[in-house]
Amino acid sequence: MDTVLKEKINLGISACMYGCKVRYNKKGWNMSELFGRDQTSFIWHPVCPESLSGMGIPRSPIRVIGESGRAVLEGNAKIKNREGKDVTDMLIKGCNASIEALERANVFAFVYMEGSPSCGVYRTTLKNNRMGKPPGVFGAMLLDRDFFLIPANDLQSPVRRWDWKRRLYAFAWAKEVDINSKDDLFQFWHIVKFLCQEIDEKTAREIGKRLAELPKGFDKESAETLRHEVMMILRQPSSLEKIKNRLWKHYMYFKRKTGVELENVMEPTDMRNMNHIADELMLMEKTSFSTEVLFGAAPILYRGR
Ligand code: SF4
């Protein structure tokens, strides 16, 4: 199985996080720049549900009146602006227009602005001690469609950015790769299992057990269920501790296998800053690829055509 992505990933993003000044107060930030050279691995699709709703820029800020953005979609809550005007219909139309544009472009991953009553997923307000009524209206649509969701703020940390990128590549690969035989299925699992074990050891163990007990023959339906389970695991972030431990474990294995020493890679307990850890991860990724040793923590790479 080829573990190199050659097609660019279509990546959706809240337009205000792509440098467009579309927030209610005419503000916007460019978070996509934080990907550095990796920006070119993606075709970017900025959308702004509130602008597409026809509310304009600048506009009066809006909030959820009721339980959550999902309740708004179900007709059980409202969206009102600061003056108390009901803009529920307008916002739903803007969200529908945004989701249609993303689906037309085959977008399955989205960088969202957390803390917005529209794009927010776990918070719908930016105020520190209030979580709002999550998810936001557009956030609920993205969740309901199983999008691979990336909080824009996480892109500021080089290690989190690396974590999102390697899982997104693996997710894109897992979504498309052909699984037409039992051999394909075992190979598929062999490629993603180390990453799945790092993120969710319990579920990964259950999958491994089920695979070992498979009856004779190939059942396409169970293979597709397994593909879906893997994709759901890959949507979850890992932690710094797990990332450092896996890096060291792989480095020990790599050194034994190739005899190559990499001075930059440090033990999990060694003190160093986030930029250094991200550099170690990228070095390990690059060296493993050039020596053809599978780096289980980042099994899929993008190399373009
Ligand atoms: S958070 Fe979403 S709706 Fe709000 S300005 Fe940004 S893109 Fe537009």
Boltz pocket constraint, residues with backbone or C-beta under 6 A from the ligand:
constraints:
  - pocket:
      binder: B
      contacts: [[A, 13], [A, 14], [A, 15], [A, 16], [A, 17], [A, 22], [A, 23], [A, 24], [A, 47], [A, 48], [A, 49], [A, 50], [A, 51], [A, 113], [A, 116], [A, 118], [A, 119], [A, 120]]
      max_distance: 6.0
